[in-house]
Structures are given as structure tokens and as C-alpha cells.
Amino acid sequence: MTTAKFSKGAREYTESIDKRVILIDGQQLTDVMFKYNVGVSEEKVLIIKRIDLDFFKE
């Protein structure tokens, strides 16, 4: 796991060995953190509204 990106050599090495290795780079790490709310907190909540057309039916 790294907060940066893996080098081409690192990716090639993990593909060449028999053991399964999963490389998690900075982008994937932040995606997982946001998805599962790990190490993050809500800063602002945005509410988007739409017109309820059923309300206006006669």
C-alpha cells in the first residue's frame, strides 16, 4: 500500500510472482476510505431537490 503510485517495475514484479499481491495506491486508498467512512468526516452535506410532479396532478 502506498499513498503515491506504484512504479512500473513494482507492478511487473507482482504479476511475475506466484503469490497473489494486491497493490493499493493513493487513489484506491482514498476511494475505499470515502466509501466505508474510514478516517474521514463529513464537512458539508448537499441536499438536491427536484419537483414532485405527483403533487401537482389533478
mmCIF file of the N, C-alpha and C atoms, coordinates in Angstrom:
data_MODEL
# 
_entry.id   MODEL 
# 
loop_
_atom_site.group_PDB 
_atom_site.id 
_atom_site.type_symbol 
_atom_site.label_atom_id 
_atom_site.label_alt_id 
_atom_site.label_comp_id 
_atom_site.label_asym_id 
_atom_site.label_entity_id 
_atom_site.label_seq_id 
_atom_site.pdbx_PDB_ins_code 
_atom_site.Cartn_x 
_atom_site.Cartn_y 
_atom_site.Cartn_z 
_atom_site.occupancy 
_atom_site.B_iso_or_equiv 
_atom_site.pdbx_formal_charge 
_atom_site.auth_seq_id 
_atom_site.auth_comp_id 
_atom_site.auth_asym_id 
_atom_site.auth_atom_id 
_atom_site.pdbx_PDB_model_num 
ATOM 1   N N  . MET A 1 1  ? 0.860   -1.157  0.000   1.00 0.00 ? 1  MET A N  1 
ATOM 2   C CA . MET A 1 1  ? 0.000   0.000   0.000   1.00 0.00 ? 1  MET A CA 1 
ATOM 3   C C  . MET A 1 1  ? 0.906   1.220   0.000   1.00 0.00 ? 1  MET A C  1 
ATOM 4   N N  . THR A 1 2  ? 0.496   2.209   -0.772  1.00 0.00 ? 2  THR A N  1 
ATOM 5   C CA . THR A 1 2  ? 1.233   3.464   -0.808  1.00 0.00 ? 2  THR A CA 1 
ATOM 6   C C  . THR A 1 2  ? 0.245   4.604   -1.000  1.00 0.00 ? 2  THR A C  1 
ATOM 7   N N  . THR A 1 3  ? 0.623   5.786   -0.541  1.00 0.00 ? 3  THR A N  1 
ATOM 8   C CA . THR A 1 3  ? -0.214  6.955   -0.786  1.00 0.00 ? 3  THR A CA 1 
ATOM 9   C C  . THR A 1 3  ? 0.124   7.581   -2.125  1.00 0.00 ? 3  THR A C  1 
ATOM 10  N N  . ALA A 1 4  ? 1.157   7.086   -2.768  1.00 0.00 ? 4  ALA A N  1 
ATOM 11  C CA . ALA A 1 4  ? 1.566   7.592   -4.084  1.00 0.00 ? 4  ALA A CA 1 
ATOM 12  C C  . ALA A 1 4  ? 1.126   6.597   -5.153  1.00 0.00 ? 4  ALA A C  1 
ATOM 13  N N  . LYS A 1 5  ? 1.924   6.451   -6.197  1.00 0.00 ? 5  LYS A N  1 
ATOM 14  C CA . LYS A 1 5  ? 1.650   5.470   -7.249  1.00 0.00 ? 5  LYS A CA 1 
ATOM 15  C C  . LYS A 1 5  ? 2.774   4.450   -7.276  1.00 0.00 ? 5  LYS A C  1 
ATOM 16  N N  . PHE A 1 6  ? 2.455   3.229   -7.699  1.00 0.00 ? 6  PHE A N  1 
ATOM 17  C CA . PHE A 1 6  ? 3.473   2.191   -7.809  1.00 0.00 ? 6  PHE A CA 1 
ATOM 18  C C  . PHE A 1 6  ? 4.221   2.343   -9.127  1.00 0.00 ? 6  PHE A C  1 
ATOM 19  N N  . SER A 1 7  ? 5.489   1.999   -9.078  1.00 0.00 ? 7  SER A N  1 
ATOM 20  C CA . SER A 1 7  ? 6.305   2.075   -10.292 1.00 0.00 ? 7  SER A CA 1 
ATOM 21  C C  . SER A 1 7  ? 5.928   0.939   -11.236 1.00 0.00 ? 7  SER A C  1 
ATOM 22  N N  . LYS A 1 8  ? 6.318   1.095   -12.479 1.00 0.00 ? 8  LYS A N  1 
ATOM 23  C CA . LYS A 1 8  ? 6.069   0.052   -13.471 1.00 0.00 ? 8  LYS A CA 1 
ATOM 24  C C  . LYS A 1 8  ? 6.758   -1.240  -13.039 1.00 0.00 ? 8  LYS A C  1 
ATOM 25  N N  . GLY A 1 9  ? 7.970   -1.124  -12.482 1.00 0.00 ? 9  GLY A N  1 
ATOM 26  C CA . GLY A 1 9  ? 8.717   -2.292  -12.026 1.00 0.00 ? 9  GLY A CA 1 
ATOM 27  C C  . GLY A 1 9  ? 7.995   -3.031  -10.909 1.00 0.00 ? 9  GLY A C  1 
ATOM 28  N N  . ALA A 1 10 ? 7.388   -2.293  -9.994  1.00 0.00 ? 10 ALA A N  1 
ATOM 29  C CA . ALA A 1 10 ? 6.649   -2.914  -8.889  1.00 0.00 ? 10 ALA A CA 1 
ATOM 30  C C  . ALA A 1 10 ? 5.446   -3.681  -9.421  1.00 0.00 ? 10 ALA A C  1 
ATOM 31  N N  . ARG A 1 11 ? 4.722   -3.075  -10.370 1.00 0.00 ? 11 ARG A N  1 
ATOM 32  C CA . ARG A 1 11 ? 3.554   -3.749  -10.948 1.00 0.00 ? 11 ARG A CA 1 
ATOM 33  C C  . ARG A 1 11 ? 3.978   -5.006  -11.712 1.00 0.00 ? 11 ARG A C  1 
ATOM 34  N N  . GLU A 1 12 ? 5.055   -4.901  -12.480 1.00 0.00 ? 12 GLU A N  1 
ATOM 35  C CA . GLU A 1 12 ? 5.542   -6.061  -13.243 1.00 0.00 ? 12 GLU A CA 1 
ATOM 36  C C  . GLU A 1 12 ? 5.985   -7.178  -12.307 1.00 0.00 ? 12 GLU A C  1 
ATOM 37  N N  . TYR A 1 13 ? 6.643   -6.828  -11.200 1.00 0.00 ? 13 TYR A N  1 
ATOM 38  C CA . TYR A 1 13 ? 7.107   -7.834  -10.255 1.00 0.00 ? 13 TYR A CA 1 
ATOM 39  C C  . TYR A 1 13 ? 5.939   -8.602  -9.650  1.00 0.00 ? 13 TYR A C  1 
ATOM 40  N N  . THR A 1 14 ? 4.891   -7.896  -9.236  1.00 0.00 ? 14 THR A N  1 
ATOM 41  C CA . THR A 1 14 ? 3.757   -8.590  -8.612  1.00 0.00 ? 14 THR A CA 1 
ATOM 42  C C  . THR A 1 14 ? 3.049   -9.510  -9.605  1.00 0.00 ? 14 THR A C  1 
ATOM 43  N N  . GLU A 1 15 ? 3.101   -9.169  -10.878 1.00 0.00 ? 15 GLU A N  1 
ATOM 44  C CA . GLU A 1 15 ? 2.492   -10.036 -11.893 1.00 0.00 ? 15 GLU A CA 1 
ATOM 45  C C  . GLU A 1 15 ? 3.362   -11.259 -12.186 1.00 0.00 ? 15 GLU A C  1 
ATOM 46  N N  . SER A 1 16 ? 4.659   -11.171 -11.902 1.00 0.00 ? 16 SER A N  1 
ATOM 47  C CA . SER A 1 16 ? 5.571   -12.262 -12.257 1.00 0.00 ? 16 SER A CA 1 
ATOM 48  C C  . SER A 1 16 ? 5.736   -13.306 -11.154 1.00 0.00 ? 16 SER A C  1 
ATOM 49  N N  . ILE A 1 17 ? 5.277   -13.026 -9.925  1.00 0.00 ? 17 ILE A N  1 
ATOM 50  C CA . ILE A 1 17 ? 5.453   -13.983 -8.839  1.00 0.00 ? 17 ILE A CA 1 
ATOM 51  C C  . ILE A 1 17 ? 4.209   -14.851 -8.677  1.00 0.00 ? 17 ILE A C  1 
ATOM 52  N N  . ASP A 1 18 ? 4.377   -15.990 -8.006  1.00 0.00 ? 18 ASP A N  1 
ATOM 53  C CA . ASP A 1 18 ? 3.276   -16.937 -7.831  1.00 0.00 ? 18 ASP A CA 1 
ATOM 54  C C  . ASP A 1 18 ? 2.268   -16.481 -6.790  1.00 0.00 ? 18 ASP A C  1 
ATOM 55  N N  . LYS A 1 19 ? 2.707   -15.772 -5.774  1.00 0.00 ? 19 LYS A N  1 
ATOM 56  C CA . LYS A 1 19 ? 1.797   -15.348 -4.712  1.00 0.00 ? 19 LYS A CA 1 
ATOM 57  C C  . LYS A 1 19 ? 0.962   -14.168 -5.183  1.00 0.00 ? 19 LYS A C  1 
ATOM 58  N N  . ARG A 1 20 ? -0.261  -14.108 -4.670  1.00 0.00 ? 20 ARG A N  1 
ATOM 59  C CA . ARG A 1 20 ? -1.167  -13.021 -5.055  1.00 0.00 ? 20 ARG A CA 1 
ATOM 60  C C  . ARG A 1 20 ? -0.869  -11.790 -4.201  1.00 0.00 ? 20 ARG A C  1 
ATOM 61  N N  . VAL A 1 21 ? -0.555  -10.706 -4.858  1.00 0.00 ? 21 VAL A N  1 
ATOM 62  C CA . VAL A 1 21 ? -0.267  -9.446  -4.177  1.00 0.00 ? 21 VAL A CA 1 
ATOM 63  C C  . VAL A 1 21 ? -1.186  -8.388  -4.776  1.00 0.00 ? 21 VAL A C  1 
ATOM 64  N N  . ILE A 1 22 ? -1.863  -7.656  -3.917  1.00 0.00 ? 22 ILE A N  1 
ATOM 65  C CA . ILE A 1 22 ? -2.736  -6.581  -4.382  1.00 0.00 ? 22 ILE A CA 1 
ATOM 66  C C  . ILE A 1 22 ? -2.072  -5.256  -4.049  1.00 0.00 ? 22 ILE A C  1 
ATOM 67  N N  . LEU A 1 23 ? -1.825  -4.467  -5.070  1.00 0.00 ? 23 LEU A N  1 
ATOM 68  C CA . LEU A 1 23 ? -1.218  -3.154  -4.874  1.00 0.00 ? 23 LEU A CA 1 
ATOM 69  C C  . LEU A 1 23 ? -2.334  -2.118  -4.727  1.00 0.00 ? 23 LEU A C  1 
ATOM 70  N N  . ILE A 1 24 ? -2.310  -1.373  -3.650  1.00 0.00 ? 24 ILE A N  1 
ATOM 71  C CA . ILE A 1 24 ? -3.305  -0.332  -3.421  1.00 0.00 ? 24 ILE A CA 1 
ATOM 72  C C  . ILE A 1 24 ? -2.568  1.000   -3.421  1.00 0.00 ? 24 ILE A C  1 
ATOM 73  N N  . ASP A 1 25 ? -2.873  1.838   -4.407  1.00 0.00 ? 25 ASP A N  1 
ATOM 74  C CA . ASP A 1 25 ? -2.207  3.135   -4.495  1.00 0.00 ? 25 ASP A CA 1 
ATOM 75  C C  . ASP A 1 25 ? -3.047  4.211   -3.805  1.00 0.00 ? 25 ASP A C  1 
ATOM 76  N N  . GLY A 1 26 ? -2.556  5.429   -3.827  1.00 0.00 ? 26 GLY A N  1 
ATOM 77  C CA . GLY A 1 26 ? -3.217  6.527   -3.127  1.00 0.00 ? 26 GLY A CA 1 
ATOM 78  C C  . GLY A 1 26 ? -4.648  6.759   -3.565  1.00 0.00 ? 26 GLY A C  1 
ATOM 79  N N  . GLN A 1 27 ? -4.928  6.692   -4.858  1.00 0.00 ? 27 GLN A N  1 
ATOM 80  C CA . GLN A 1 27 ? -6.283  6.920   -5.354  1.00 0.00 ? 27 GLN A CA 1 
ATOM 81  C C  . GLN A 1 27 ? -7.233  5.834   -4.870  1.00 0.00 ? 27 GLN A C  1 
ATOM 82  N N  . GLN A 1 28 ? -6.796  4.579   -4.959  1.00 0.00 ? 28 GLN A N  1 
ATOM 83  C CA . GLN A 1 28 ? -7.638  3.475   -4.490  1.00 0.00 ? 28 GLN A CA 1 
ATOM 84  C C  . GLN A 1 28 ? -7.849  3.562   -2.976  1.00 0.00 ? 28 GLN A C  1 
ATOM 85  N N  . LEU A 1 29 ? -6.814  3.961   -2.249  1.00 0.00 ? 29 LEU A N  1 
ATOM 86  C CA . LEU A 1 29 ? -6.916  4.092   -0.801  1.00 0.00 ? 29 LEU A CA 1 
ATOM 87  C C  . LEU A 1 29 ? -7.954  5.139   -0.417  1.00 0.00 ? 29 LEU A C  1 
ATOM 88  N N  . THR A 1 30 ? -7.915  6.300   -1.068  1.00 0.00 ? 30 THR A N  1 
ATOM 89  C CA . THR A 1 30 ? -8.896  7.336   -0.731  1.00 0.00 ? 30 THR A CA 1 
ATOM 90  C C  . THR A 1 30 ? -10.299 6.927   -1.159  1.00 0.00 ? 30 THR A C  1 
ATOM 91  N N  . ASP A 1 31 ? -10.430 6.223   -2.274  1.00 0.00 ? 31 ASP A N  1 
ATOM 92  C CA . ASP A 1 31 ? -11.748 5.732   -2.702  1.00 0.00 ? 31 ASP A CA 1 
ATOM 93  C C  . ASP A 1 31 ? -12.356 4.818   -1.639  1.00 0.00 ? 31 ASP A C  1 
ATOM 94  N N  . VAL A 1 32 ? -11.558 3.908   -1.108  1.00 0.00 ? 32 VAL A N  1 
ATOM 95  C CA . VAL A 1 32 ? -12.038 2.971   -0.084  1.00 0.00 ? 32 VAL A CA 1 
ATOM 96  C C  . VAL A 1 32 ? -12.346 3.727   1.211   1.00 0.00 ? 32 VAL A C  1 
ATOM 97  N N  . MET A 1 33 ? -11.494 4.684   1.567   1.00 0.00 ? 33 MET A N  1 
ATOM 98  C CA . MET A 1 33 ? -11.731 5.471   2.787   1.00 0.00 ? 33 MET A CA 1 
ATOM 99  C C  . MET A 1 33 ? -13.061 6.207   2.697   1.00 0.00 ? 33 MET A C  1 
ATOM 100 N N  . PHE A 1 34 ? -13.342 6.839   1.569   1.00 0.00 ? 34 PHE A N  1 
ATOM 101 C CA . PHE A 1 34 ? -14.606 7.563   1.400   1.00 0.00 ? 34 PHE A CA 1 
ATOM 102 C C  . PHE A 1 34 ? -15.795 6.605   1.370   1.00 0.00 ? 34 PHE A C  1 
ATOM 103 N N  . LYS A 1 35 ? -15.637 5.476   0.680   1.00 0.00 ? 35 LYS A N  1 
ATOM 104 C CA . LYS A 1 35 ? -16.739 4.524   0.544   1.00 0.00 ? 35 LYS A CA 1 
ATOM 105 C C  . LYS A 1 35 ? -17.174 3.961   1.897   1.00 0.00 ? 35 LYS A C  1 
ATOM 106 N N  . TYR A 1 36 ? -16.200 3.641   2.755   1.00 0.00 ? 36 TYR A N  1 
ATOM 107 C CA . TYR A 1 36 ? -16.502 2.995   4.037   1.00 0.00 ? 36 TYR A CA 1 
ATOM 108 C C  . TYR A 1 36 ? -16.389 3.947   5.241   1.00 0.00 ? 36 TYR A C  1 
ATOM 109 N N  . ASN A 1 37 ? -16.249 5.247   4.963   1.00 0.00 ? 37 ASN A N  1 
ATOM 110 C CA . ASN A 1 37 ? -16.158 6.259   6.024   1.00 0.00 ? 37 ASN A CA 1 
ATOM 111 C C  . ASN A 1 37 ? -15.082 5.935   7.060   1.00 0.00 ? 37 ASN A C  1 
ATOM 112 N N  . VAL A 1 38 ? -13.900 5.592   6.591   1.00 0.00 ? 38 VAL A N  1 
ATOM 113 C CA . VAL A 1 38 ? -12.772 5.285   7.464   1.00 0.00 ? 38 VAL A CA 1 
ATOM 114 C C  . VAL A 1 38 ? -11.781 6.442   7.395   1.00 0.00 ? 38 VAL A C  1 
ATOM 115 N N  . GLY A 1 39 ? -11.514 7.058   8.533   1.00 0.00 ? 39 GLY A N  1 
ATOM 116 C CA . GLY A 1 39 ? -10.534 8.145   8.577   1.00 0.00 ? 39 GLY A CA 1 
ATOM 117 C C  . GLY A 1 39 ? -11.008 9.422   7.924   1.00 0.00 ? 39 GLY A C  1 
ATOM 118 N N  . VAL A 1 40 ? -12.313 9.573   7.727   1.00 0.00 ? 40 VAL A N  1 
ATOM 119 C CA . VAL A 1 40 ? -12.874 10.781  7.124   1.00 0.00 ? 40 VAL A CA 1 
ATOM 120 C C  . VAL A 1 40 ? -14.050 11.260  7.968   1.00 0.00 ? 40 VAL A C  1 
ATOM 121 N N  . SER A 1 41 ? -14.397 12.512  7.809   1.00 0.00 ? 41 SER A N  1 
ATOM 122 C CA . SER A 1 41 ? -15.595 13.038  8.469   1.00 0.00 ? 41 SER A CA 1 
ATOM 123 C C  . SER A 1 41 ? -16.327 13.937  7.482   1.00 0.00 ? 41 SER A C  1 
ATOM 124 N N  . GLU A 1 42 ? -17.636 14.076  7.692   1.00 0.00 ? 42 GLU A N  1 
ATOM 125 C CA . GLU A 1 42 ? -18.432 14.894  6.787   1.00 0.00 ? 42 GLU A CA 1 
ATOM 126 C C  . GLU A 1 42 ? -18.157 16.363  7.047   1.00 0.00 ? 42 GLU A C  1 
ATOM 127 N N  . GLU A 1 43 ? -17.881 17.082  5.993   1.00 0.00 ? 43 GLU A N  1 
ATOM 128 C CA . GLU A 1 43 ? -17.600 18.510  6.075   1.00 0.00 ? 43 GLU A CA 1 
ATOM 129 C C  . GLU A 1 43 ? -18.869 19.304  5.810   1.00 0.00 ? 43 GLU A C  1 
ATOM 130 N N  . LYS A 1 44 ? -19.598 18.900  4.762   1.00 0.00 ? 44 LYS A N  1 
ATOM 131 C CA . LYS A 1 44 ? -20.795 19.614  4.355   1.00 0.00 ? 44 LYS A CA 1 
ATOM 132 C C  . LYS A 1 44 ? -21.717 18.634  3.641   1.00 0.00 ? 44 LYS A C  1 
ATOM 133 N N  . VAL A 1 45 ? -22.993 18.728  3.905   1.00 0.00 ? 45 VAL A N  1 
ATOM 134 C CA . VAL A 1 45 ? -23.969 17.869  3.249   1.00 0.00 ? 45 VAL A CA 1 
ATOM 135 C C  . VAL A 1 45 ? -24.757 18.723  2.269   1.00 0.00 ? 45 VAL A C  1 
ATOM 136 N N  . LEU A 1 46 ? -24.876 18.257  1.047   1.00 0.00 ? 46 LEU A N  1 
ATOM 137 C CA . LEU A 1 46 ? -25.591 18.973  -0.005  1.00 0.00 ? 46 LEU A CA 1 
ATOM 138 C C  . LEU A 1 46 ? -26.892 18.250  -0.291  1.00 0.00 ? 46 LEU A C  1 
ATOM 139 N N  . ILE A 1 47 ? -28.000 18.960  -0.198  1.00 0.00 ? 47 ILE A N  1 
ATOM 140 C CA . ILE A 1 47 ? -29.308 18.381  -0.499  1.00 0.00 ? 47 ILE A CA 1 
ATOM 141 C C  . ILE A 1 47 ? -29.755 18.914  -1.852  1.00 0.00 ? 47 ILE A C  1 
ATOM 142 N N  . ILE A 1 48 ? -30.087 18.005  -2.748  1.00 0.00 ? 48 ILE A N  1 
ATOM 143 C CA . ILE A 1 48 ? -30.562 18.370  -4.084  1.00 0.00 ? 48 ILE A CA 1 
ATOM 144 C C  . ILE A 1 48 ? -32.044 18.022  -4.150  1.00 0.00 ? 48 ILE A C  1 
ATOM 145 N N  . LYS A 1 49 ? -32.854 18.993  -4.520  1.00 0.00 ? 49 LYS A N  1 
ATOM 146 C CA . LYS A 1 49 ? -34.295 18.779  -4.593  1.00 0.00 ? 49 LYS A CA 1 
ATOM 147 C C  . LYS A 1 49 ? -34.757 18.761  -6.036  1.00 0.00 ? 49 LYS A C  1 
ATOM 148 N N  . ARG A 1 50 ? -35.881 18.073  -6.264  1.00 0.00 ? 50 ARG A N  1 
ATOM 149 C CA . ARG A 1 50 ? -36.498 18.051  -7.581  1.00 0.00 ? 50 ARG A CA 1 
ATOM 150 C C  . ARG A 1 50 ? -37.994 18.268  -7.385  1.00 0.00 ? 50 ARG A C  1 
ATOM 151 N N  . ILE A 1 51 ? -38.656 18.664  -8.433  1.00 0.00 ? 51 ILE A N  1 
ATOM 152 C CA . ILE A 1 51 ? -40.098 18.891  -8.386  1.00 0.00 ? 51 ILE A CA 1 
ATOM 153 C C  . ILE A 1 51 ? -40.813 17.546  -8.326  1.00 0.00 ? 51 ILE A C  1 
ATOM 154 N N  . ASP A 1 52 ? -41.756 17.409  -7.412  1.00 0.00 ? 52 ASP A N  1 
ATOM 155 C CA . ASP A 1 52 ? -42.561 16.209  -7.281  1.00 0.00 ? 52 ASP A CA 1 
ATOM 156 C C  . ASP A 1 52 ? -43.808 16.397  -8.149  1.00 0.00 ? 52 ASP A C  1 
ATOM 157 N N  . LEU A 1 53 ? -43.778 15.854  -9.347  1.00 0.00 ? 53 LEU A N  1 
ATOM 158 C CA . LEU A 1 53 ? -44.866 16.053  -10.301 1.00 0.00 ? 53 LEU A CA 1 
ATOM 159 C C  . LEU A 1 53 ? -46.182 15.434  -9.817  1.00 0.00 ? 53 LEU A C  1 
ATOM 160 N N  . ASP A 1 54 ? -46.123 14.379  -9.007  1.00 0.00 ? 54 ASP A N  1 
ATOM 161 C CA . ASP A 1 54 ? -47.334 13.775  -8.470  1.00 0.00 ? 54 ASP A CA 1 
ATOM 162 C C  . ASP A 1 54 ? -48.116 14.752  -7.581  1.00 0.00 ? 54 ASP A C  1 
ATOM 163 N N  . PHE A 1 55 ? -47.421 15.660  -6.943  1.00 0.00 ? 55 PHE A N  1 
ATOM 164 C CA . PHE A 1 55 ? -48.057 16.645  -6.078  1.00 0.00 ? 55 PHE A CA 1 
ATOM 165 C C  . PHE A 1 55 ? -48.997 17.560  -6.864  1.00 0.00 ? 55 PHE A C  1 
ATOM 166 N N  . PHE A 1 56 ? -48.651 17.823  -8.123  1.00 0.00 ? 56 PHE A N  1 
ATOM 167 C CA . PHE A 1 56 ? -49.404 18.768  -8.935  1.00 0.00 ? 56 PHE A CA 1 
ATOM 168 C C  . PHE A 1 56 ? -50.475 18.132  -9.835  1.00 0.00 ? 56 PHE A C  1 
ATOM 169 N N  . LYS A 1 57 ? -50.621 16.817  -9.772  1.00 0.00 ? 57 LYS A N  1 
ATOM 170 C CA . LYS A 1 57 ? -51.653 16.150  -10.593 1.00 0.00 ? 57 LYS A CA 1 
ATOM 171 C C  . LYS A 1 57 ? -53.036 16.469  -10.040 1.00 0.00 ? 57 LYS A C  1 
ATOM 172 N N  . GLU A 1 58 ? -53.986 16.640  -10.931 1.00 0.00 ? 58 GLU A N  1 
ATOM 173 C CA . GLU A 1 58 ? -55.364 16.964  -10.513 1.00 0.00 ? 58 GLU A CA 1 
ATOM 174 C C  . GLU A 1 58 ? -56.162 15.730  -10.216 1.00 0.00 ? 58 GLU A C  1 
# 
